[in-house]
Amino acid sequence: MGGCASFCDFSTYFFLNALTSLPPLTCSMISRPLGGVVAFALHKNITFQNRGAAGLQKEMTRFAALWIASYAVSLSVFALYSGVFNWGPTLSKLGAEGAAGLFAFLANRQWTFRPAKVRA
């Protein structure tokens, strides 16, 4: 499911990067939120559907908080790779989204969509 969200993010990013004069970091700032919406919908309904719902509003709040953190990770790593290491826009985007994606998946599994506690 993360692949679908990444496809949405990356296709929007590459479209904006190729067809506009926007800086690559700005393209990523636009494309990543679109991928985030797709990620929540797919994770909620497919990836973590049987984990014991905490309630839609609680999961949305947790997801939003986590998404903001992973967004900061993504943009920071993108800026580091492109600005400090002089990686091109494609490698910077791939590296940034790899780091942010790993962080987000682990946090979603452990916090956002965590299983319900079994009561004895």
N, CA, C and O atoms as a MOPAC input file, in Angstrom:
PM7 MOZYME 1SCF
protein

 N      0.81100 1    -1.18000 1     0.00000 1
 C      0.00000 1     0.00000 1     0.00000 1
 C      0.86600 1     1.26000 1     0.00000 1
 O      0.52000 1     2.28500 1    -0.58700 1
 N      1.99500 1     1.14100 1     0.67600 1
 C      2.91500 1     2.27400 1     0.66100 1
 C      3.39300 1     2.58000 1    -0.74600 1
 O      3.71400 1     3.72400 1    -1.06900 1
 N      3.43800 1     1.54800 1    -1.58100 1
 C      3.83800 1     1.74600 1    -2.97300 1
 C      2.86900 1     2.63600 1    -3.72800 1
 O      3.28400 1     3.45700 1    -4.54600 1
 N      1.58300 1     2.47900 1    -3.45900 1
 C      0.56900 1     3.32500 1    -4.11400 1
 C      0.71100 1     4.77800 1    -3.68000 1
 O      0.64000 1     5.69400 1    -4.50000 1
 N      0.91200 1     4.97700 1    -2.38100 1
 C      1.10000 1     6.33300 1    -1.86600 1
 C      2.38100 1     6.94200 1    -2.43300 1
 O      2.41600 1     8.11700 1    -2.79700 1
 N      3.42700 1     6.12900 1    -2.50000 1
 C      4.69700 1     6.60600 1    -3.06300 1
 C      4.54200 1     6.93000 1    -4.54600 1
 O      5.10600 1     7.91100 1    -5.03000 1
 N      3.78100 1     6.11000 1    -5.26800 1
 C      3.54700 1     6.38000 1    -6.68600 1
 C      2.85000 1     7.72700 1    -6.86300 1
 O      3.22100 1     8.51000 1    -7.73800 1
 N      1.85200 1     7.99500 1    -6.04000 1
 C      1.15200 1     9.27800 1    -6.10000 1
 C      2.12100 1    10.43100 1    -5.82100 1
 O      2.14100 1    11.42700 1    -6.54400 1
 N      2.91800 1    10.28000 1    -4.77100 1
 C      3.90000 1    11.29900 1    -4.39100 1
 C      4.92600 1    11.50800 1    -5.50900 1
 O      5.13600 1    12.63000 1    -5.96900 1
 N      5.55900 1    10.41700 1    -5.93700 1
 C      6.63400 1    10.52200 1    -6.92100 1
 C      6.13700 1    10.99900 1    -8.27600 1
 O      6.79300 1    11.82300 1    -8.91400 1
 N      4.99400 1    10.50000 1    -8.72900 1
 C      4.50300 1    10.93200 1   -10.03500 1
 C      4.16400 1    12.41800 1   -10.02200 1
 O      4.44300 1    13.12800 1   -10.98800 1
 N      3.56600 1    12.88800 1    -8.93400 1
 C      3.27600 1    14.31600 1    -8.82300 1
 C      4.57700 1    15.11600 1    -8.76700 1
 O      4.70800 1    16.15300 1    -9.41900 1
 N      5.53800 1    14.62300 1    -7.98000 1
 C      6.83400 1    15.29500 1    -7.86300 1
 C      7.52100 1    15.41500 1    -9.23600 1
 O      7.94800 1    16.50000 1    -9.63000 1
 N      7.62100 1    14.29400 1    -9.95100 1
 C      8.31900 1    14.32400 1   -11.23600 1
 C      7.56500 1    15.14700 1   -12.27300 1
 O      8.18500 1    15.80900 1   -13.10600 1
 N      6.24200 1    15.11400 1   -12.23300 1
 C      5.44100 1    15.93700 1   -13.12300 1
 C      5.72600 1    17.41800 1   -12.87100 1
 O      5.99800 1    18.17000 1   -13.80600 1
 N      5.66400 1    17.83100 1   -11.60900 1
 C      5.92900 1    19.23400 1   -11.26400 1
 C      7.36300 1    19.63200 1   -11.58200 1
 O      7.61800 1    20.72900 1   -12.08000 1
 N      8.29800 1    18.73000 1   -11.28700 1
 C      9.71800 1    19.02900 1   -11.52900 1
 C     10.00600 1    19.17800 1   -13.01900 1
 O     10.80700 1    20.02100 1   -13.42200 1
 N      9.35500 1    18.36200 1   -13.82500 1
 C      9.61900 1    18.38500 1   -15.27200 1
 C      8.88100 1    19.50700 1   -16.00100 1
 O      9.39300 1    20.06500 1   -16.97200 1
 N      7.69000 1    19.83000 1   -15.53400 1
 C      6.85200 1    20.74400 1   -16.31000 1
 C      6.67400 1    22.14000 1   -15.72100 1
 O      5.98500 1    22.97600 1   -16.30500 1
 N      7.28200 1    22.39300 1   -14.58400 1
 C      7.19800 1    23.73100 1   -14.00000 1
 C      8.60300 1    24.23200 1   -13.70600 1
 O      9.58100 1    23.49100 1   -13.80800 1
 N      8.68100 1    25.47700 1   -13.34700 1
 C      9.98600 1    26.03500 1   -12.97300 1
 C     10.15500 1    26.06800 1   -11.45600 1
 O     11.03400 1    26.75900 1   -10.94300 1
 N      9.31600 1    25.32200 1   -10.73800 1
 C      9.42100 1    25.27200 1    -9.28600 1
 C     10.70700 1    24.57300 1    -8.86400 1
 O     11.13600 1    23.62900 1    -9.52800 1
 N     11.33300 1    25.01600 1    -7.77000 1
 C     12.51000 1    24.31200 1    -7.25900 1
 C     12.12500 1    22.89500 1    -6.81000 1
 O     10.99000 1    22.67100 1    -6.38800 1
 N     13.04800 1    21.94900 1    -6.89700 1
 C     12.74100 1    20.57100 1    -6.50100 1
 C     12.17700 1    20.43200 1    -5.09000 1
 O     11.26700 1    19.63200 1    -4.87200 1
 N     12.69900 1    21.19500 1    -4.12700 1
 C     12.18900 1    21.09800 1    -2.76000 1
 C     10.72200 1    21.53700 1    -2.70100 1
 O      9.93400 1    20.93400 1    -1.97300 1
 N     10.35400 1    22.55200 1    -3.43800 1
 C      8.95900 1    23.00100 1    -3.48600 1
 C      8.07800 1    21.93400 1    -4.11500 1
 O      6.95800 1    21.70500 1    -3.65800 1
 N      8.57100 1    21.28400 1    -5.15300 1
 C      7.81800 1    20.19000 1    -5.77000 1
 C      7.54300 1    19.09100 1    -4.75600 1
 O      6.44900 1    18.52700 1    -4.72400 1
 N      8.53200 1    18.79000 1    -3.93100 1
 C      8.36000 1    17.77100 1    -2.89900 1
 C      7.38600 1    18.24100 1    -1.81900 1
 O      6.63600 1    17.43500 1    -1.27000 1
 N      7.39400 1    19.52900 1    -1.51400 1
 C      6.47200 1    20.07000 1    -0.51800 1
 C      5.02300 1    19.98000 1    -0.98400 1
 O      4.11000 1    19.94600 1    -0.15900 1
 N      4.80700 1    19.94100 1    -2.27300 1
 C      3.46700 1    19.81600 1    -2.83800 1
 C      3.07200 1    18.34800 1    -2.99700 1
 O      1.94400 1    17.97000 1    -2.68100 1
 N      3.98900 1    17.52900 1    -3.48000 1
 C      3.65200 1    16.14200 1    -3.80600 1
 C      3.46700 1    15.25900 1    -2.58100 1
 O      2.62700 1    14.35900 1    -2.58200 1
 N      4.24200 1    15.51000 1    -1.54500 1
 C      4.19200 1    14.62100 1    -0.37000 1
 C      2.84700 1    14.64000 1     0.34900 1
 O      2.38900 1    13.57800 1     0.77100 1
 N      2.18500 1    15.79300 1     0.51400 1
 C      0.85900 1    15.75900 1     1.13300 1
 C     -0.15900 1    14.91400 1     0.35400 1
 O     -1.00900 1    14.25800 1     0.95600 1
 N     -0.07300 1    14.93200 1    -0.96500 1
 C     -0.98200 1    14.09500 1    -1.75300 1
 C     -0.74600 1    12.61900 1    -1.45200 1
 O     -1.69200 1    11.84600 1    -1.29800 1
 N      0.50900 1    12.24400 1    -1.37300 1
 C      0.84100 1    10.86900 1    -1.00300 1
 C      0.37900 1    10.53800 1     0.40500 1
 O     -0.00400 1     9.39900 1     0.67500 1
 N      0.40600 1    11.50400 1     1.30300 1
 C     -0.03900 1    11.29800 1     2.67800 1
 C     -1.51600 1    10.97100 1     2.77800 1
 O     -1.91500 1    10.11400 1     3.56700 1
 N     -2.32300 1    11.64300 1     1.98900 1
 C     -3.76000 1    11.36300 1     1.97700 1
 C     -4.01000 1     9.94000 1     1.47900 1
 O     -4.80700 1     9.20300 1     2.05900 1
 N     -3.32800 1     9.56300 1     0.40800 1
 C     -3.46000 1     8.21000 1    -0.12200 1
 C     -2.97300 1     7.18600 1     0.91000 1
 O     -3.59800 1     6.14000 1     1.08900 1
 N     -1.87100 1     7.48300 1     1.58000 1
 C     -1.31900 1     6.56300 1     2.57800 1
 C     -2.30900 1     6.31200 1     3.70700 1
 O     -2.51400 1     5.16400 1     4.10100 1
 N     -2.92700 1     7.37100 1     4.23600 1
 C     -3.87800 1     7.17300 1     5.33100 1
 C     -5.03700 1     6.28700 1     4.88200 1
 O     -5.39900 1     5.33300 1     5.57000 1
 N     -5.60500 1     6.60000 1     3.74300 1
 C     -6.75800 1     5.83600 1     3.26600 1
 C     -6.41100 1     4.36000 1     3.07400 1
 O     -7.18100 1     3.48400 1     3.46700 1
 N     -5.26700 1     4.08700 1     2.47700 1
 C     -4.88600 1     2.69500 1     2.23900 1
 C     -4.48800 1     1.97300 1     3.51600 1
 O     -4.85600 1     0.81400 1     3.71000 1
 N     -3.74200 1     2.64100 1     4.39000 1
 C     -3.35400 1     2.00600 1     5.65100 1
 C     -4.58000 1     1.72600 1     6.51700 1
 O     -4.69600 1     0.65300 1     7.10900 1
 N     -5.47600 1     2.67400 1     6.58700 1
 C     -6.67400 1     2.51900 1     7.41600 1
 C     -7.54300 1     1.37300 1     6.91000 1
 O     -8.05500 1     0.58000 1     7.70000 1
 N     -7.70600 1     1.29100 1     5.61500 1
 C     -8.65700 1     0.34000 1     5.05200 1
 C     -8.06400 1    -0.99200 1     4.60800 1
 O     -8.80000 1    -1.96400 1     4.43500 1
 N     -6.74700 1    -1.05700 1     4.41900 1
 C     -6.16300 1    -2.30100 1     3.91000 1
 C     -5.01600 1    -2.79800 1     4.78800 1
 O     -5.10900 1    -3.88400 1     5.36100 1
 N     -3.94800 1    -2.02900 1     4.90300 1
 C     -2.74300 1    -2.50200 1     5.57800 1
 C     -2.97800 1    -2.87500 1     7.03500 1
 O     -2.58200 1    -3.95600 1     7.47100 1
 N     -3.61900 1    -1.98900 1     7.79000 1
 C     -3.79300 1    -2.19900 1     9.22400 1
 C     -5.26000 1    -2.39600 1     9.60700 1
 O     -5.63400 1    -2.10200 1    10.74200 1
 N     -6.08400 1    -2.87600 1     8.71000 1
 C     -7.52600 1    -2.94600 1     8.94600 1
 C     -7.92700 1    -3.86200 1    10.09400 1
 O     -8.94800 1    -3.60900 1    10.73500 1
 N     -7.19400 1    -4.87700 1    10.37000 1
 C     -7.57200 1    -5.83500 1    11.40100 1
 C     -6.80700 1    -5.63700 1    12.70700 1
 O     -6.65900 1    -6.58000 1    13.48400 1
 N     -6.33400 1    -4.45400 1    12.94800 1
 C     -5.49900 1    -4.24100 1    14.13100 1
 C     -6.28400 1    -3.76700 1    15.33400 1
 O     -5.67600 1    -3.49700 1    16.37000 1
 N     -7.58100 1    -3.65100 1    15.25900 1
 C     -8.34900 1    -3.17800 1    16.40500 1
 C     -8.40800 1    -1.66700 1    16.39900 1
 O     -7.50100 1    -1.01000 1    16.90900 1
 N     -9.43900 1    -1.11700 1    15.84200 1
 C     -9.54200 1     0.32900 1    15.64400 1
 C     -9.61000 1     1.08900 1    16.96100 1
 O    -10.31900 1     0.69700 1    17.88800 1
 N     -8.87000 1     2.16800 1    17.02200 1
 C     -8.90700 1     3.06700 1    18.17200 1
 C     -9.99100 1     4.11600 1    17.95800 1
 O    -10.21000 1     4.96900 1    18.81900 1
 N    -10.65400 1     4.06100 1    16.84100 1
 C    -11.62800 1     5.07500 1    16.46900 1
 C    -11.04000 1     5.95300 1    15.38200 1
 O     -9.87100 1     6.33400 1    15.43300 1
 N    -11.86300 1     6.26500 1    14.40800 1
 C    -11.38200 1     7.00700 1    13.24200 1
 C    -10.74500 1     8.34000 1    13.62400 1
 O     -9.66400 1     8.66600 1    13.13600 1
 N    -11.39200 1     9.10800 1    14.48200 1
 C    -10.84600 1    10.41800 1    14.83500 1
 C     -9.50000 1    10.30100 1    15.53400 1
 O     -8.58800 1    11.08200 1    15.25900 1
 N     -9.36800 1     9.33800 1    16.43200 1
 C     -8.10200 1     9.14800 1    17.14400 1
 C     -7.00000 1     8.72400 1    16.16800 1
 O     -5.87300 1     9.21500 1    16.23800 1
 N     -7.34200 1     7.80700 1    15.25600 1
 C     -6.34900 1     7.37300 1    14.27200 1
 C     -5.97300 1     8.50600 1    13.33100 1
 O     -4.80400 1     8.65100 1    12.97600 1
 N     -6.94400 1     9.30700 1    12.92400 1
 C     -6.63800 1    10.43700 1    12.04300 1
 C     -5.73500 1    11.43900 1    12.75000 1
 O     -4.81000 1    11.97300 1    12.13800 1
 N     -5.98800 1    11.69900 1    14.01600 1
 C     -5.16000 1    12.63300 1    14.78000 1
 C     -3.74000 1    12.10100 1    14.91900 1
 O     -2.76900 1    12.83100 1    14.71900 1
 N     -3.63000 1    10.81900 1    15.26400 1
 C     -2.30200 1    10.20100 1    15.37600 1
 C     -1.58400 1    10.22100 1    14.03600 1
 O     -0.40100 1    10.55400 1    13.96000 1
 N     -2.31000 1     9.86100 1    12.97600 1
 C     -1.70100 1     9.83600 1    11.64800 1
 C     -1.22000 1    11.23200 1    11.25500 1
 O     -0.12300 1    11.37800 1    10.71800 1
 N     -2.02500 1    12.25100 1    11.51700 1
 C     -1.64600 1    13.62900 1    11.17300 1
 C     -0.38600 1    14.05600 1    11.91300 1
 O      0.51500 1    14.65200 1    11.32300 1
 N     -0.32500 1    13.74900 1    13.20900 1
 C      0.86400 1    14.10300 1    13.98900 1
 C      2.09500 1    13.38200 1    13.46500 1
 O      3.16000 1    13.98000 1    13.31300 1
 N      1.94200 1    12.10300 1    13.19400 1
 C      3.04700 1    11.31700 1    12.65200 1
 C      3.42500 1    11.79800 1    11.25800 1
 O      4.60600 1    11.86900 1    10.91800 1
 N      2.42000 1    12.12700 1    10.45600 1
 C      2.69400 1    12.57200 1     9.08900 1
 C      3.48300 1    13.87900 1     9.10300 1
 O      4.39300 1    14.06000 1     8.29500 1
 N      3.14400 1    14.78300 1    10.00900 1
 C      3.89100 1    16.04100 1    10.12100 1
 C      5.34600 1    15.75300 1    10.48500 1
 O      6.25700 1    16.37500 1     9.93900 1
 N      5.56500 1    14.82100 1    11.39600 1
 C      6.93700 1    14.45100 1    11.76900 1
 C      7.67100 1    13.83800 1    10.58900 1
 O      8.82800 1    14.17500 1    10.33800 1
 N      7.01400 1    12.93800 1     9.85800 1
 C      7.68800 1    12.31200 1     8.71400 1
 C      7.88600 1    13.31100 1     7.56900 1
 O      8.83700 1    13.19200 1     6.79700 1
 N      6.99200 1    14.28900 1     7.46300 1
 C      7.13900 1    15.36000 1     6.47100 1
 C      8.39500 1    16.17300 1     6.78200 1
 O      9.15800 1    16.51700 1     5.87900 1
 N      8.60200 1    16.47600 1     8.05900 1
 C      9.80500 1    17.20200 1     8.47900 1
 C     11.05700 1    16.37400 1     8.19800 1
 O     12.07200 1    16.91000 1     7.75200 1
 N     10.98400 1    15.06900 1     8.45800 1
 C     12.12000 1    14.18200 1     8.14500 1
 C     12.40600 1    14.22400 1     6.65400 1
 O     13.55300 1    14.38400 1     6.23800 1
 N     11.36100 1    14.07900 1     5.85400 1
 C     11.52300 1    14.05900 1     4.39800 1
 C     12.16400 1    15.34700 1     3.87500 1
 O     13.13700 1    15.30100 1     3.12300 1
 N     11.61400 1    16.48900 1     4.27500 1
 C     12.14800 1    17.75700 1     3.76700 1
 C     13.55800 1    18.02600 1     4.27200 1
 O     14.38600 1    18.57100 1     3.54200 1
 N     13.83400 1    17.65100 1     5.50900 1
 C     15.17900 1    17.85200 1     6.06600 1
 C     16.21000 1    16.99300 1     5.34600 1
 O     17.28800 1    17.46900 1     4.99100 1
 N     15.87400 1    15.73500 1     5.13600 1
 C     16.79900 1    14.84000 1     4.44100 1
 C     16.95500 1    15.27600 1     2.98400 1
 O     18.05600 1    15.21900 1     2.43500 1
 N     15.85200 1    15.71300 1     2.35200 1
 C     15.93000 1    16.21600 1     0.97800 1
 C     16.87800 1    17.41200 1     0.90800 1
 O     17.75000 1    17.47000 1     0.04000 1
 N     16.70500 1    18.36000 1     1.82100 1
 C     17.56800 1    19.54500 1     1.84600 1
 C     19.02500 1    19.15700 1     2.09900 1
 O     19.93100 1    19.73500 1     1.49800 1
 N     19.25600 1    18.19100 1     2.97800 1
 C     20.61100 1    17.72500 1     3.25700 1
 C     21.24100 1    17.09700 1     2.01700 1
 O     22.36000 1    17.44000 1     1.63400 1
 N     20.51400 1    16.17900 1     1.40000 1
 C     21.06300 1    15.48800 1     0.23300 1
 C     21.28100 1    16.43300 1    -0.94700 1
 O     22.30600 1    16.35700 1    -1.62400 1
 N     20.32500 1    17.31800 1    -1.19000 1
 C     20.46400 1    18.19300 1    -2.35200 1
 C     21.38200 1    19.37700 1    -2.08300 1
 O     22.13600 1    19.78600 1    -2.96600 1
 N     21.32900 1    19.93900 1    -0.86600 1
 C     22.11100 1    21.13000 1    -0.56700 1
 C     23.52200 1    20.86100 1    -0.10400 1
 O     24.45200 1    21.53800 1    -0.54200 1
 N     23.70500 1    19.89100 1     0.77200 1
 C     25.02400 1    19.61600 1     1.34500 1
 C     25.80000 1    18.62900 1     0.48400 1
 O     26.97400 1    18.84300 1     0.18100 1
 N     25.13400 1    17.55000 1     0.09400 1
 C     25.82200 1    16.50700 1    -0.67600 1
 C     25.73800 1    16.70400 1    -2.18300 1
 O     26.35100 1    15.95200 1    -2.94200 1
 N     24.98200 1    17.71000 1    -2.62500 1
 C     24.80500 1    18.02200 1    -4.04400 1
 C     24.28300 1    16.84300 1    -4.86900 1
 O     24.65800 1    16.67000 1    -6.02900 1
 N     23.41600 1    16.03800 1    -4.25700 1
 C     22.76400 1    14.98500 1    -5.02500 1
 C     21.75600 1    15.66700 1    -5.94200 1
 O     21.25300 1    16.74000 1    -5.61100 1
 N     21.46600 1    15.08800 1    -7.04300 1
 C     20.45200 1    15.63400 1    -7.94000 1
 C     19.06500 1    15.49700 1    -7.33400 1
 O     18.89600 1    14.84600 1    -6.30300 1
 N     18.07400 1    16.10600 1    -7.96800 1
 C     16.72700 1    16.06700 1    -7.41300 1
 C     16.13500 1    14.66300 1    -7.30000 1
 O     15.39500 1    14.38100 1    -6.35800 1
 N     16.44700 1    13.79400 1    -8.23600 1
 C     15.89200 1    12.43700 1    -8.19100 1
 C     16.46800 1    11.63100 1    -7.03700 1
 O     15.71900 1    11.01600 1    -6.27800 1
 N     17.78600 1    11.62700 1    -6.89400 1
 C     18.40600 1    10.89100 1    -5.78700 1
 C     18.02700 1    11.48800 1    -4.43200 1
 O     17.82600 1    10.75900 1    -3.46000 1
 N     17.93100 1    12.80200 1    -4.37500 1
 C     17.53500 1    13.45500 1    -3.12300 1
 C     16.12800 1    13.04400 1    -2.72500 1
 O     15.87300 1    12.74600 1    -1.55800 1
 N     15.21900 1    13.02500 1    -3.68400 1
 C     13.83900 1    12.62500 1    -3.41300 1
 C     13.78300 1    11.16400 1    -2.98900 1
 O     13.10500 1    10.83500 1    -2.01500 1
 N     14.47000 1    10.29200 1    -3.68900 1
 C     14.47300 1     8.87100 1    -3.33800 1
 C     15.02900 1     8.63600 1    -1.93600 1
 O     14.44800 1     7.88500 1    -1.15300 1
 N     16.13800 1     9.26800 1    -1.62600 1
 C     16.73500 1     9.11000 1    -0.30500 1
 C     15.86300 1     9.66700 1     0.80200 1
 O     15.71900 1     9.05000 1     1.85700 1
 N     15.28800 1    10.82200 1     0.56400 1
 C     14.43800 1    11.45300 1     1.57500 1
 C     13.18000 1    10.62800 1     1.83500 1
 O     12.79000 1    10.43100 1     2.98500 1
 N     12.55700 1    10.15600 1     0.78200 1
 C     11.33100 1     9.38200 1     0.95400 1
 C     11.60700 1     7.99400 1     1.51000 1
 O     10.76100 1     7.42500 1     2.20000 1
 N     12.77300 1     7.44400 1     1.22100 1
 C     13.14000 1     6.16800 1     1.83300 1
 C     13.26900 1     6.29600 1     3.33900 1
 O     12.75600 1     5.46000 1     4.08300 1
 N     13.95000 1     7.33600 1     3.79200 1
 C     14.12200 1     7.56600 1     5.23100 1
 C     12.78500 1     7.86900 1     5.90200 1
 O     12.46800 1     7.30400 1     6.94900 1
 N     12.01300 1     8.75000 1     5.30500 1
 C     10.72300 1     9.12800 1     5.89100 1
 C      9.73000 1     7.96700 1     5.84300 1
 O      8.94700 1     7.78100 1     6.77500 1
 N      9.76100 1     7.19400 1     4.76900 1
 C      8.85000 1     6.06100 1     4.64300 1
 C      9.09900 1     4.98600 1     5.67800 1
 O      8.15500 1     4.43900 1     6.24700 1
 N     10.34500 1     4.68200 1     5.92600 1
 C     10.67900 1     3.68900 1     6.93900 1
 C     10.23700 1     4.17000 1     8.32200 1
 O      9.61900 1     3.42200 1     9.07900 1
 N     10.55200 1     5.40600 1     8.63800 1
 C     10.12800 1     5.99600 1     9.91000 1
 C      8.60500 1     5.93800 1    10.05100 1
 O      8.09400 1     5.52000 1    11.09000 1
 N      7.88300 1     6.35300 1     9.01500 1
 C      6.42000 1     6.42400 1     9.07900 1
 C      5.78700 1     5.04100 1     9.20600 1
 O      4.84700 1     4.86500 1     9.98100 1
 N      6.28700 1     4.05700 1     8.45700 1
 C      5.70200 1     2.72000 1     8.54000 1
 C      5.84700 1     2.15600 1     9.94600 1
 O      4.88200 1     1.64700 1    10.51600 1
 N      7.04300 1     2.24200 1    10.50200 1
 C      7.26800 1     1.70100 1    11.84000 1
 C      6.41500 1     2.41900 1    12.88500 1
 O      5.84500 1     1.78300 1    13.77200 1
 N      6.33000 1     3.72800 1    12.77700 1
 C      5.52500 1     4.48400 1    13.73300 1
 C      4.02700 1     4.21600 1    13.56000 1
 O      3.29400 1     4.13800 1    14.54600 1
 N      3.57400 1     4.07600 1    12.32100 1
 C      2.16400 1     3.74900 1    12.09900 1
 C      1.81900 1     2.39100 1    12.69900 1
 O      0.77500 1     2.22600 1    13.32900 1
 N      2.69400 1     1.43900 1    12.49900 1
 C      2.44600 1     0.09000 1    13.00700 1
 C      2.41700 1     0.07000 1    14.53100 1
 O      1.58900 1    -0.61500 1    15.13100 1
 N      3.32000 1     0.82100 1    15.15500 1
 C      3.43600 1     0.78500 1    16.61300 1
 C      2.52500 1     1.77900 1    17.33900 1
 O      2.23500 1     1.59300 1    18.52100 1
 N      2.07200 1     2.82500 1    16.65400 1
 C      1.34400 1     3.87400 1    17.36100 1
 C     -0.00800 1     4.20000 1    16.72000 1
 O     -1.03500 1     4.08900 1    17.38900 1
 N     -0.03600 1     4.59300 1    15.46900 1
 C     -1.27200 1     5.04700 1    14.84300 1
 C     -2.31900 1     3.94200 1    14.77000 1
 O     -3.45500 1     4.12200 1    15.20900 1
 N     -1.93300 1     2.81000 1    14.21800 1
 C     -2.86800 1     1.70600 1    14.00500 1
 C     -2.50200 1     0.51000 1    14.87300 1
 O     -2.59200 1    -0.63400 1    14.42800 1
 N     -2.09400 1     0.76700 1    16.09700 1
 C     -1.66700 1    -0.31900 1    16.97100 1
 C     -2.85200 1    -1.22300 1    17.31200 1
 O     -4.00300 1    -0.78600 1    17.32500 1
 N     -2.54800 1    -2.47200 1    17.58200 1
 C     -3.62800 1    -3.41300 1    17.90400 1
 C     -4.31700 1    -3.03300 1    19.21700 1
 O     -3.72400 1    -2.43100 1    20.11200 1
 N     -5.56900 1    -3.40500 1    19.28500 1
 C     -6.30100 1    -3.18000 1    20.53100 1
 C     -5.73000 1    -4.08100 1    21.61200 1
 O     -5.28800 1    -5.19500 1    21.33200 1
 N     -5.73900 1    -3.59700 1    22.84700 1
 C     -5.25300 1    -4.40300 1    23.96900 1
 C     -6.29500 1    -5.46700 1    24.30400 1
 O     -7.49400 1    -5.19400 1    24.36400 1
 N     -5.81200 1    -6.66300 1    24.51600 1
 C     -6.69100 1    -7.76200 1    24.88400 1
 C     -6.88000 1    -7.73900 1    26.38800 1
 O     -5.91300 1    -7.73700 1    27.15000 1
 N     -8.13300 1    -7.72200 1    26.80400 1
 C     -8.43100 1    -7.69700 1    28.24400 1
 C     -8.68900 1    -9.10900 1    28.72900 1
 O     -9.39300 1    -9.88800 1    28.08600 1
 N     -8.10900 1    -9.42200 1    29.86900 1
 C     -8.26600 1   -10.77500 1    30.42100 1
 C     -9.51300 1   -10.90900 1    31.24600 1
 O     -9.78900 1   -11.98300 1    31.77900 1

